[in-house]
Amino acid sequence: MALSYRLEEGIVIICVDGNMDQFTAQQLDLRLSQITDKMNPVKIILDLSSCPYMGSSLIGKFAQFYRDIAAKSGCVVFCSLRPFVKNLFTVTKLDEYFDVTADLPSAKRLIQGKFPGVF
């Protein structure tokens, strides 16, 4: 698993490449912390288009990340979920807890709606 990120229109877009499981959970936690400590973002998109598998051990990591950003009056949007990950979000009802969109443009529109006039 690898993470890359970029800044677009005031939104930090974090791309996850590869499987996420119990073996990569600590690495993910560390990298997300490094990115958020460095950039202190409040608008984040997690692009999971290159993540074919996510283990249930990541649910807690994402929930904590989501709460940390929400505490800063920010938002996190997940987008482009592959079939296995989308099914995990549906079965665990994460899709009702997190903001999830079909693709990156939809995620950007959702954030723009939450922060009108910022772009």
C-alpha positions in Angstrom: 0.0 0.0 0.0 1.2 3.5 -0.8 -0.3 6.9 -0.2 0.2 10.0 -2.4 -1.4 13.4 -2.0 -1.9 16.6 -3.7 -3.6 20.0 -3.1 -6.3 21.0 -5.5 -8.5 24.1 -5.0 -7.8 24.0 -1.2 -8.7 20.3 -1.0 -6.1 17.7 0.0 -6.7 14.6 -2.2 -5.1 11.5 -0.7 -4.8 8.5 -3.1 -4.5 5.1 -1.6 -2.7 2.6 -3.9 -2.9 -1.1 -3.0 -4.6 -3.3 -0.4 -5.3 -2.0 3.1 -5.3 -4.7 5.8 -4.1 -5.3 9.3 -0.5 -5.4 8.1 -0.7 -1.9 6.6 -3.0 -0.3 9.2 -0.2 1.2 11.2 1.5 2.5 8.1 -1.8 4.1 7.0 -2.3 5.7 10.4 1.3 7.1 10.4 1.0 8.5 6.8 -2.4 10.1 7.4 -1.0 11.8 10.6 2.1 13.0 8.7 0.0 14.5 5.9 -2.5 16.2 8.3 0.2 17.4 10.6 2.1 18.9 7.7 -0.8 20.5 5.9 -3.4 20.9 8.6 -6.2 20.5 6.1 -9.9 20.7 6.8 -11.1 19.5 3.4 -9.9 16.0 2.5 -10.9 13.5 -0.2 -9.7 9.9 0.2 -9.6 8.5 -3.3 -9.8 4.7 -3.1 -9.9 4.0 -6.8 -6.6 2.1 -6.7 -7.5 0.2 -3.5 -9.1 -3.2 -4.4 -9.2 -4.5 -0.8 -9.8 -3.1 2.6 -9.8 -5.2 5.8 -12.2 -4.5 8.6 -9.2 -3.5 10.8 -9.1 -0.2 9.0 -12.6 0.8 10.0 -11.5 2.1 13.4 -8.5 4.0 11.8 -10.8 5.8 9.3 -13.4 6.5 12.0 -10.8 8.2 14.2 -9.3 10.1 11.2 -12.8 11.3 10.3 -13.5 12.4 13.9 -10.1 14.2 14.1 -10.8 16.2 11.0 -14.5 16.9 12.0 -13.1 18.3 15.3 -11.4 21.0 13.2 -14.7 21.8 11.5 -13.5 19.9 8.5 -14.8 17.1 6.3 -13.6 13.9 4.8 -15.1 12.5 1.7 -14.4 9.0 0.4 -14.6 8.4 -3.3 -14.3 5.9 -6.1 -14.7 2.8 -4.0 -13.9 -0.5 -5.8 -16.5 -3.3 -5.5 -15.0 -5.1 -2.4 -14.4 -1.9 -0.5 -17.9 -0.5 -1.5 -19.5 -3.8 -0.2 -17.6 -3.4 3.1 -18.8 0.1 3.5 -22.4 -1.0 2.8 -22.4 -4.1 5.0 -20.9 -2.2 8.0 -23.0 0.9 7.3 -20.0 3.1 6.9 -21.6 4.6 3.9 -24.2 6.1 6.2 -21.5 7.4 8.6 -19.0 8.8 6.1 -19.6 11.0 3.1 -19.0 8.6 0.1 -19.3 9.6 -3.6 -18.9 7.6 -6.9 -16.0 9.6 -8.2 -13.6 12.5 -7.6 -15.6 15.2 -9.4 -18.6 14.3 -7.2 -16.4 14.4 -4.1 -15.2 17.9 -5.0 -18.8 19.1 -5.6 -19.8 17.7 -2.2 -17.0 19.6 -0.4 -17.7 22.8 -2.4 -21.4 22.5 -1.2 -20.2 22.2 2.5 -17.8 25.2 2.1 -19.6 27.6 -0.2 -17.7 30.6 -1.4 -14.4 29.2 -0.5 -13.3 28.3 -4.0 
